[in-house]
């Protein structure tokens, strides 16, 4: 699978479209980190909807999942 296919699968899991077991989730994240290290240049990032894969300039690969946060009420001044 390509990096983009793995990101799409991770997004589908994150949004609840595809159920994954804990083991499958762990393998998916491990594969994403490996593919990110292989396919991305230092400092590059790719995003599919609510999932972002980043290869930092240090070489570390990070995966970020966007949260659906409720709208916060403004504090009275």
Secondary structure, 3 states (H helix, E strand, C coil): CCHHHHHHHHHHHHCCCCCCCHHHHHHHHHHHHHHHHHHCCCCCEEEECCEEEEECCCCCEEEEECCCCCCCCCCCC
